[in-house]
Amino acid sequence: MAEINITKENFDEEVRNYKGIVLLDLWATWCGPCMMISPIVAEIAEEMAGKVKVGKINVDDQPELAAAFRCESIPMLVAVKDGAIHNVAVGYREKADILKMLEI
C-alpha cells in the first residue's frame, strides 16, 4: 500500500478515527533529512501494507496539522494507534528504529 497524503480534510477519516496503527511522516520538500528518510518510510508502507497505514503530512501545505502535532523540527515521525499518539521521533532514523516505534 502506498503512502497516503494526509490533509486537514482527510485527517479524521485516515488517522483520528482509524482503528489500527498509523505512521505519520511530517516533512517538507526543502528538508534534506526528510528526503533521506522518505525512501525508508515508503519501504515500510509497502512491507507493512495491511498492518500499518502510512501517511505523509507536508508541513508547508498543512500548517494547521503541523501545529496540532507541535511540530518544530522535521522530519518528525508519529506513531498513532486507534487515534492516540504513542511514539514520536524527530530527525533522521534508521529503518529498525522506525519499526520499533510501531511495536505498540
N, C-alpha and C positions, 0 to 999 in steps of 0.2 A: 504494500500500500504506500502510495506516495505521501509526502508531507502535505498538510492542509494549510492554506493561508488563513490565519486567524485574524478576524477584524472585530471591531466592536459590535457589528451587526450579527455575526455568527458566533460570538463568544459563548453566550448562554447555551446554545444548542450543542456546540462542539466541545466545550470544556466544562462549564459550570454544572450543567445538568447531565453530563456523560457519566454513566456508571462503568467505571474501569479506570485504567491508568492513562494519563496523557503526559507526554513530554513536550514542553514548550521551549522553543528556541527564540529568544529575543535578540534581534540582530539589526544591522544596517549595512547598506552596500559599501560604505566608505570604511568599514571596520575590518582591518587585516585579520585579527584573530577570529572574527566571525567567518571570514572566508575560509580559514584553515579548519574550523570545526564543522562547517556546513556539509562536506562530504561524509564525515563521520555520522552526523545526525541523519543524513539521507540513507546511509547504510543501515543504521539502526531501524529506520522506518521500514525498510524492505525486510530485514531479518525478523523483526518483531511484529510484522503485519498480523492482525487478528488478536494480538495480545496487548499491544501498546499503540495508542493513537499518537502521532507526532504532528505537532503544529508549529508553524513559524509565525512570529509577530515582528513585522518590520517596524521598529520604534519610530522611524521618521514618518511613516504613513499612519501609524496608530499611537499617537502620543498619549491618548487617554488610557489605553491599555498599559503602556509603559509606566505611566504614573500610578495606575492601580496596583502594579506589582512593585512599586517603589524602585524602579529600575534606574540606577545611576551610572552603571557601567555595563558594557556589553563585551563579549557575548554573555548572556545570562540564561541559564537553563533552569527550568522549574518543572519538578515532577508533581503532578496533581493526581489524586485518586479520589474518585467519587465527589469531585468538586472541591476538595480540600487540598491545600498546598502541603506537601510532605517534605520535599527537599528542594534546596536552591543552591546553585553553584554559579559563581561569577568568574569569567575568564576562561581561557582555553583549558579543556580537559581531554584526557586520553579516553578512548572508547571504553576501556574497562571501568573507569571511574564513572562514566555516564551510565553504563549498565548497572553499576552498583546503586546509583540513585534510584533506579526503577524497581529495586527489590523492596517494595512496600506492600 
